[in-house]
Amino acid sequence: MKQTQNTAVLPSNSELLIRASRPGDYEQMAAMLNQPGVRRGTLRLPHTRPEEVRSWLERPSDGGVQLVAERHGVILGAAGLHRQAGRRHHVAVLGMSVHDGYQRQGIGKALLLELIDAADNWLNIARIELTVFTDNAGAIALYEAMGFEAEGVHKAYAFRDGGFADVLAMARIKNMQG
């Protein structure tokens, strides 16, 4: 699969490089995944070891895409599509994280646009699905703006901050006509 390197311009006119992740990204990604805000918005446990991230990066999912957003050599976000198998081969599950100090600067949008392009134009993925904690209004607004629709709420989906938290199930289904 050919990888492209696109540059998106953020509101501050800083260059952001979206590229395929690679095993050498493991230390920066582990540091980002261990930030309180990132961890709170994902299913990750505290204290993710860099070696765990390296192992994960060395074995990407079949038919999926794993990207990072970097500026001046610093990883500010990561996102991926993890293709499903069998009768759900037309489906990919989306996961995304943005560095605590760089949220709401267009990084998530840039990553999401690149993944949607890959899904629609290169991977023939018709459905992208995700779950997002119901209190993550910024992420929900981004997903809705990119064509994702709410499909329901999973009650007590995950244990977080000493209690159970709900998530919103969302999906984007590619227009199959034309």
C-alpha positions in Angstrom: 0.0 0.0 0.0 1.4 3.4 -1.0 1.7 5.8 1.8 1.3 9.5 1.2 2.5 12.4 3.3 0.0 15.3 3.3 0.5 18.6 5.1 -2.5 20.3 6.7 -2.3 23.9 7.7 -3.6 24.6 11.2 -5.2 27.9 12.2 -1.9 29.0 13.6 -0.3 28.3 10.1 2.0 25.7 11.7 2.7 22.7 9.5 1.3 19.4 10.5 2.5 16.3 8.8 0.2 13.3 8.7 2.1 10.1 8.0 2.0 6.3 8.6 3.1 5.4 12.1 6.3 3.4 12.5 7.8 1.3 15.3 10.3 4.1 16.1 7.4 6.3 17.2 6.8 4.1 20.3 8.4 6.3 23.0 6.6 9.5 21.9 3.3 7.6 21.4 3.6 6.0 24.9 4.2 9.4 26.4 1.1 10.8 24.7 -1.1 7.8 25.6 -0.1 8.2 29.3 -1.3 11.8 29.5 -4.4 12.2 31.8 -6.7 13.7 29.1 -5.8 11.1 26.5 -6.1 8.2 28.9 -9.5 9.5 30.2 -10.9 9.5 26.6 -9.7 6.0 25.8 -9.9 2.5 27.2 -6.2 2.5 28.1 -5.0 1.8 31.6 -2.5 4.1 33.3 1.2 3.6 32.8 1.3 2.2 29.3 4.9 0.9 28.8 6.8 2.1 25.7 7.6 -1.6 24.9 3.8 -2.4 24.7 3.4 0.4 22.2 6.4 -0.7 20.2 5.0 -4.3 20.0 1.7 -2.9 18.8 3.3 -0.7 16.2 5.4 -3.6 14.9 2.2 -5.7 14.3 -0.3 -3.5 12.5 -3.8 -4.8 11.9 -4.4 -6.4 8.5 -6.0 -4.1 6.0 -6.0 -1.2 8.5 -4.3 2.2 8.6 -2.4 3.7 11.5 -1.4 7.3 11.3 0.4 9.9 13.4 0.3 13.7 13.2 3.6 15.4 13.9 4.9 18.9 13.9 8.6 19.5 13.9 9.3 15.9 14.7 6.9 15.8 17.7 4.0 13.4 17.6 0.8 15.3 18.6 -1.8 12.8 17.7 -2.5 9.3 16.4 -5.4 7.6 14.8 -6.2 4.4 13.1 -8.7 2.2 11.3 -8.8 -1.4 12.3 -10.6 -3.4 9.6 -12.9 -6.2 10.6 -13.0 -9.7 9.1 -15.4 -12.0 7.5 -18.9 -10.7 6.9 -17.8 -7.4 8.5 -14.9 -6.9 6.1 -16.6 -3.7 4.9 -16.3 -2.2 8.4 -13.4 -0.5 10.2 -13.3 0.6 13.9 -11.8 4.0 14.4 -9.5 4.9 17.3 -8.0 8.4 17.9 -6.0 10.3 20.5 -4.7 13.9 20.5 -2.0 15.2 22.8 -3.5 17.0 25.9 -1.7 20.2 25.0 -2.8 20.4 21.4 -6.5 19.6 21.4 -9.0 21.7 19.5 -6.3 22.9 17.0 -7.4 20.8 14.0 -5.1 17.8 14.6 -8.0 15.4 15.2 -9.8 16.7 12.1 -6.7 16.4 9.9 -6.2 12.8 11.1 -9.9 12.0 10.6 -9.9 13.5 7.1 -7.0 11.3 6.0 -8.5 8.2 7.5 -11.9 8.9 5.8 -10.1 9.4 2.5 -8.2 6.1 2.9 -11.5 4.3 3.8 -13.5 5.7 0.9 -10.9 5.8 -1.9 -8.4 3.1 -1.2 -9.7 0.5 1.2 -13.4 0.2 0.1 -14.6 0.5 3.7 -18.3 1.3 3.7 -18.8 1.7 7.5 -16.5 3.4 10.0 -17.6 2.9 13.6 -16.5 4.2 17.0 -17.4 4.7 20.6 -16.8 8.0 22.4 -17.5 8.8 26.1 -20.7 10.8 26.3 -19.0 13.6 28.2 -16.5 14.2 25.4 -18.5 17.0 23.7 -15.6 18.2 21.5 -14.9 14.8 20.0 -18.7 14.2 19.4 -19.0 17.5 17.6 -16.0 16.7 15.4 -17.4 13.2 14.5 -20.8 14.7 13.7 -19.2 17.4 11.5 -17.4 14.6 9.6 -20.6 12.7 8.9 -20.8 10.3 11.8 -24.2 9.6 13.3 -25.2 8.5 16.8 -26.5 5.0 16.9 -27.1 4.6 20.6 -25.7 4.7 24.1 -23.9 1.9 25.8 -24.6 2.3 29.6 -21.8 1.6 32.1 -19.5 0.7 29.2 -16.2 1.3 30.9 -14.8 1.8 34.4 -13.2 5.3 34.6 -12.3 7.7 37.4 -13.7 5.3 40.0 -17.1 4.8 38.4 -18.8 3.5 35.3 -19.1 5.7 32.2 -21.4 5.6 29.2 -20.3 5.8 25.6 -22.0 6.9 22.5 -21.8 4.5 19.6 -21.4 6.4 16.3 -20.9 5.4 12.7 -20.3 6.9 9.3 -21.7 5.0 6.4 -20.3 5.8 3.0 -22.8 6.9 0.4 -22.9 3.8 -1.9 -24.5 5.6 -4.8 -22.6 7.4 -7.5 
